Amino acid sequence: RSGYMEEFVVREDLMGLAIGTHGANIQQARKIEHITGIELDESTCTFKVYGETTDAVKQARGMLEFSEETFQVPRDLVAKVIGKNGRNIQDIVDKSGVVRVKIEGDNDQDPHRE
């Protein structure tokens, strides 16, 4: 294949998000102008995106690459981050493109804490 290629790995537990319902995300990424191919090795969760332009390849990668980040919030600020009726956390989701937010309590982090 000619042109540009990017290879990246998605964590196994995030593959469902990357692939999308019935492969919807892969289908959408294949429709991007100048994308020439998308390969997925499900055994290693590795995507290879091929395209005629670097911008097209990066755009497709952006649709398919999912990761997870964890942020520790002091207990006394949790309510402020969530906001009244969840307004602040929804604003964060809307502006950041976050797909899912999970809020864990202390018991999920440190079993020695009282």
N, C-alpha and C positions, 0 to 999 in steps of 0.2 A: 504494500500500500504506500502511496506517495503522500506528501504533505506533512501534517503534524499529528503527533500522538501523545496522549498523556495516560499514564497508568497510575491507578490508586487503589487502595484497599479500604473497604468499609468494614467496620466491626460486625461480626456475625449477628449479634442481637439487633443491629440497626439495618440489616439487609432488607427487611420487609418495607421499611420506609423508603430505602433507596430504589427498590424495584417498583414499588407502587402497586396498587390494586390491579391484579391481572396484567402486570407489566406496564402500567400506564406511564410511569416516569420514563422508562426506557423508550417506549413508543414516542413520547413527546420529544425526548432528546434526539431521537433519530430524524425527526421532522425539521430540526434546526437547519437552516440553509448552510451549506458547505460541510455538513457532517457526512462522512463517507462510510462510517461503520462504528458499531459499538459491540464489544465482546465482553462477556461476563464468564469468568471461571468461578462457578458456585462453590467448588471445593476449597478455594482459597479466598473467596469474597473479593476477587480482584477484577476491576473494570479496566478495559482499554478502550479509549475513545479516539477515533481517527477522524481527521477533517482536513479540508483544504486551507483553512485559515486558523491561526492561533486563537482568535477571538471566538470562533465557533466551538472549538474544542474546549476552551475555558467555560463557555456558556453551558455546554452539555455537562461538563464536570460539575458545575455549580448545581445543576438539577439532580445529579445522582449521588453526590458525595454528602454523607451525613456523619456527624460526630456528636459527642456529648461533652458538655462542660458542667462542672459542679462549682457552685458558689456557696461559701459559708456566710450565713447572715446571722449576726448576733441576735439572740432571742428577743431582746427588747426592741429590735427594729423589724422583726418579721411582719408584724401587723402593718407597719408603714410601707414596706415593700409590696405587700399584697394589695393594700389600699381598701377603701370603703367599697363593698360589693365587688371586690376583685378588680377594681378599675385600674390601679397602677400596674398590676401584673399583666392585665390584658393589654395595656398600652405598650409594655415592654415586648410582649409577643407580637403585636401588630407592627411595631417599628423595626424589630430585629429580624423578622422572618423565622423566628423560633417555631419549631413544629410542635413541641411538647414540653410542658413544664411539670416537674414532679417535685413536690415539697415533702421532704422527709423530716421526721421528728428526731429528737436526740437519740432515742433508742435505736435508730438505724445506723448511727455513727459510732458512738462510744459506749460500750457496755459497762464501763467502770464509773460513769457519771451518775451522780445521785439526783 
